[in-house]
Amino acid sequence: MRRSRHLVILARAPQMGQGKRRLARDIGDLQAVRFSRLILARTLRVLGRDPRWRTWLALTPDRAARDRRFWPRTVCPLAQGDGDIARRMMRPMHRLPPGPVVLIGGDIPDVSIRHIWRAFQALKRHHMAFGPAGDGGFWLFGQRRMPTIVDPFTGVRWSGPDALADTLANIPKGWTWGLCDILHDVDDGPAWRAWRARKRDG
């Protein structure tokens, strides 16, 4: 059963001065890379061991996927490859073995096994599944991949309040989609401080 479902975590290998540039401008390079390492490690630990799916870690830069010493044995490293975010998100949809694919980023601090399983359950009823983010984007994208694979990302205005609406408008007629839980990624200082506040209160 594990081989028939695929969870893909898209992430940049945490390195000082690379990635999370909006966050680093707000809180500094050191805090930004610490956050990236902490959340990615937690995400892999929490989600990577569930036997109901196979976990893939799609990495950039590509060379990071070739060094297995840095990644848990419970996950399968992949190179993200070149291109914009839409192209890198669609690449696993075309390359992975048969079965539904759920894709998330590596910067979702509150994600849990329950959220991922709900997405796979949604793909039993729908062709696609989305996890809305509080800023108008989405933190999760899933596709059943049967009877075919569709790219819904043409002309999407990324990193803004219209990303999810633009994507939904591209879904072909006759295809259904389901919405999962609302979660938040952490891309800038206000989001980072909100996460710290939730962590303290929780």
C-alpha positions as CSV (number, residue, x, y, z in Angstrom):
1,M,0.0,0.0,0.0
2,R,2.9,2.4,0.8
3,R,4.1,2.3,-2.8
4,S,0.7,3.4,-4.2
5,R,0.7,6.9,-2.5
6,H,3.5,9.5,-2.8
7,L,4.2,12.4,-0.5
8,V,6.6,14.9,-2.0
9,I,8.3,17.6,0.2
10,L,9.8,20.4,-1.9
11,A,12.7,22.1,-0.1
12,R,15.8,24.0,-0.5
13,A,18.8,22.4,1.3
14,P,19.2,24.8,4.3
15,Q,22.4,26.8,3.8
16,M,23.5,30.1,5.1
17,G,22.7,33.0,2.7
18,Q,20.6,30.9,0.3
19,G,16.9,30.5,0.2
20,K,14.3,32.2,2.4
21,R,15.5,35.6,1.3
22,R,12.4,37.5,2.4
23,L,12.6,35.8,5.8
24,A,16.3,36.5,6.1
25,R,15.8,40.2,5.3
26,D,13.4,40.4,8.2
27,I,15.1,38.2,10.9
28,G,18.7,37.7,9.6
29,D,20.5,35.0,7.8
30,L,21.3,33.0,10.9
31,Q,17.8,32.9,12.3
32,A,16.4,32.1,8.8
33,V,18.7,29.1,8.3
34,R,18.0,27.8,11.8
35,F,14.3,27.9,11.2
36,S,14.7,26.1,7.8
37,R,16.8,23.4,9.4
38,L,14.4,23.0,12.3
39,I,11.2,22.8,10.3
40,L,12.6,20.6,7.6
41,A,14.0,18.1,10.1
42,R,10.7,18.1,12.0
43,T,8.7,17.6,8.8
44,L,10.8,14.7,7.7
45,R,10.7,13.1,11.1
46,V,6.9,13.5,11.5
47,L,5.8,12.6,8.0
48,G,8.6,10.4,6.6
49,R,7.8,7.3,8.7
50,D,4.2,6.8,7.9
51,P,3.7,3.4,6.1
52,R,0.6,4.6,4.2
53,W,2.7,6.6,1.7
54,R,6.2,6.8,0.3
55,T,8.0,10.1,1.2
56,W,10.1,11.8,-1.4
57,L,12.3,14.9,-0.6
58,A,12.7,17.0,-3.8
59,L,15.7,19.2,-3.2
60,T,17.4,22.2,-4.7
61,P,20.2,22.7,-5.5
62,D,20.2,19.3,-7.3
63,R,23.5,18.2,-5.9
64,A,22.0,18.1,-2.4
65,A,19.9,15.1,-3.5
66,R,23.0,13.1,-4.3
67,D,24.4,13.1,-0.8
68,R,22.3,10.6,1.2
69,R,24.4,11.3,4.4
70,F,22.3,14.3,5.2
71,W,18.8,12.9,4.8
72,P,16.8,10.2,6.8
73,R,16.7,6.8,5.3
74,T,12.9,6.9,5.5
75,V,12.8,9.4,2.6
76,C,13.9,9.2,-1.0
77,P,15.8,12.3,-2.2
78,L,15.0,13.7,-5.6
79,A,16.5,16.6,-7.6
80,Q,14.0,19.4,-8.2
81,G,15.6,20.2,-11.6
82,D,15.5,23.6,-13.3
83,G,12.6,25.9,-14.1
84,D,10.2,28.0,-12.2
85,I,8.1,26.8,-9.2
86,A,5.3,25.5,-11.5
87,R,7.7,23.4,-13.5
88,R,9.4,22.1,-10.4
89,M,6.0,21.2,-8.8
90,M,4.8,19.3,-11.9
91,R,8.0,17.3,-12.5
92,P,7.3,14.7,-9.7
93,M,3.7,14.4,-11.1
94,H,5.2,13.1,-14.3
95,R,8.2,11.1,-13.0
96,L,7.0,9.2,-9.9
97,P,5.5,5.7,-10.1
98,P,1.8,5.3,-10.4
99,G,-0.5,6.5,-7.6
100,P,-1.8,9.8,-6.2
101,V,0.8,12.4,-5.4
102,V,0.5,15.0,-2.6
103,L,3.1,17.8,-2.6
104,I,3.9,20.3,0.1
105,G,6.7,22.7,0.9
106,G,9.3,22.2,3.6
107,D,8.3,25.4,5.5
108,I,4.9,24.4,7.0
109,P,5.5,24.2,10.7
110,D,2.1,23.0,11.7
111,V,1.7,20.2,9.2
112,S,0.8,16.8,10.7
113,I,0.1,13.3,9.6
114,R,-3.6,14.0,9.9
115,H,-3.4,16.8,7.3
116,I,-1.6,14.6,4.8
117,W,-3.9,11.7,5.2
118,R,-6.9,14.0,4.7
119,A,-5.4,15.1,1.4
120,F,-5.0,11.5,0.2
121,Q,-8.6,10.8,1.3
122,A,-9.8,13.8,-0.7
123,L,-8.0,12.4,-3.8
124,K,-10.3,9.3,-3.6
125,R,-13.2,11.7,-4.3
126,H,-11.6,14.4,-6.4
127,H,-9.0,14.7,-9.2
128,M,-7.1,17.4,-7.3
129,A,-6.7,18.6,-3.7
130,F,-5.4,21.9,-2.3
131,G,-4.5,23.1,1.2
132,P,-5.3,26.8,1.3
133,A,-2.8,29.1,3.0
134,G,-3.9,32.2,4.9
135,D,-2.4,34.6,2.4
136,G,-4.4,33.4,-0.6
137,G,-1.9,30.8,-1.8
138,F,-1.8,27.2,-1.0
139,W,0.6,25.0,1.0
140,L,-0.5,21.6,-0.5
141,F,-1.2,20.4,-4.0
142,G,-2.4,16.9,-4.7
143,Q,-3.4,15.1,-7.9
144,R,-4.8,11.7,-8.5
145,R,-3.0,11.4,-11.8
146,M,-5.7,9.2,-13.3
147,P,-6.9,9.2,-16.0
148,T,-4.3,11.8,-16.9
149,I,-2.0,14.5,-15.5
150,V,-3.0,18.1,-15.8
151,D,-0.8,21.2,-15.2
152,P,-3.1,23.9,-13.6
153,F,-0.4,26.5,-13.2
154,T,-0.4,28.5,-16.4
155,G,-0.4,32.2,-15.7
156,V,-0.6,31.8,-11.9
157,R,0.3,34.9,-10.0
158,W,2.6,33.4,-7.4
159,S,3.5,34.8,-4.0
160,G,0.3,36.8,-3.7
161,P,-3.3,36.7,-2.8
162,D,-4.4,35.3,-6.2
163,A,-2.3,32.1,-6.4
164,L,-5.0,29.6,-5.4
165,A,-7.8,31.4,-7.3
166,D,-5.7,31.5,-10.5
167,T,-4.9,27.8,-10.1
168,L,-8.5,26.7,-9.5
169,A,-9.5,28.7,-12.6
170,N,-7.2,26.6,-14.7
171,I,-8.7,23.2,-13.8
172,P,-10.4,21.6,-16.8
173,K,-14.1,21.4,-17.0
174,G,-15.3,18.1,-15.5
175,W,-12.4,17.8,-13.1
176,T,-13.3,18.1,-9.4
177,W,-11.1,19.5,-6.6
178,G,-11.3,19.4,-2.8
179,L,-10.0,21.8,-0.2
180,C,-8.1,20.6,2.9
181,D,-7.1,22.3,6.1
182,I,-5.9,25.9,6.1
183,L,-2.2,26.1,7.2
184,H,0.5,28.8,7.0
185,D,3.9,28.7,5.4
186,V,6.6,31.0,6.9
187,D,8.1,33.2,4.2
188,D,8.7,36.5,6.1
189,G,9.2,38.1,9.5
190,P,5.5,38.6,10.4
191,A,4.7,34.9,9.5
192,W,7.8,33.8,11.6
193,R,6.6,35.9,14.6
194,A,3.1,34.5,14.3
195,W,4.5,31.0,14.3
196,R,6.6,31.7,17.4
197,A,3.5,33.1,19.1
198,R,1.5,29.9,18.2
199,K,4.3,27.8,19.5
200,R,4.4,29.7,22.8
201,D,0.6,29.5,23.2
202,G,0.5,25.9,22.3
